[in-house]
């Protein structure tokens, strides 16, 4: 998308890096332009409103000036901040994982409003509503897979068309579902009980406004989160650095 010399956009700060003595380069996930990198002059020294609006995990309104290939933030005002001093390290790490997912799946200058809405809502439910982190992680990972073109076929058994049973087997390599009567070899397939399958179906198929409105036991959320993580990893063949850290500090 061709950008003007001056424009305003709303975006989430997903990465920050100090440049030189006093400047900062921030990566934004913006509504209109997808991923956008921009410089913030004097950001390190100024304890200003603008500086806070340009901090990691903050969703702000930005005024941006383009000069050649470079973008520079001239104004910034916080809309919502998901960062707080002393926040739980697991929640912080999970938010950083969501930031990495955004930078991997969303293109530069390619808007992806559905993805942004997902990330903002997930951060909201994590940091403000204090929802169980593995559940929010699972919702985010699996919905990302669906909106990024890695949608599995969860409607029915791939072989006989049965859609309800106590257990199903999920082949994560090709995203297909198979029932126990049609399974010849369970090797490499993941068992889905009723709770897990209906949660996965809900995440994949529900309208966005209903996406977060379901409850499952914590134990199920933990196993769901393992499944969605493995699925996203297998499908994309990508190793997320922030995920390694997250998994090293959690005890699930
Ligand atoms: Zn079957």
Boltz pocket constraint, residues with backbone or C-beta under 6 A from the ligand:
constraints:
  - pocket:
      binder: B
      contacts: [[A, 157], [A, 158], [A, 159], [A, 160], [A, 161], [A, 162], [A, 178], [A, 179], [A, 180], [A, 181], [A, 182]]
      max_distance: 6.0
